[in-house]
Amino acid sequence: MSIQAIDGVLQQLQLTSLQASGKSNESANQMDFGATMKAALDKISSTQTAARAQAQDFEMGKPGIQLNDVMVDLQKSSISMQMGIQVRNKLVNAYTEMMSMQI
């Protein structure tokens, strides 16, 4: 996942935090958190699918596909998956912490 996508997720989390605290931020885009997360997950999935397809094409001997390109795409796919897992873990931790708060 690219830096811009990570920034987008962080910006969405900040916007959600502002909305939860009752403050308004007029300069921030009003986007649905669920839609943003779905788009990020779809991007991770498409990156993995493209990397697998390119690796399979390389294995089959398709011309024009270089090993270094395959390796870079597989690493991008792996890093984007790890980032998605870390975002999930942070969200679960935040949810757990909020649920354990006493009113």
ABEGO torsion letter per residue (X at the ends): XBAAAAAAAAAAAAAAAAAAAGBBBAABBBBBAAAAAAAAAAAAAAAAAAAAAAAAAAAAGBBGBBAAAAAAAAAAAAAAAAAAAAAAAAAAAAAAAAAABBX
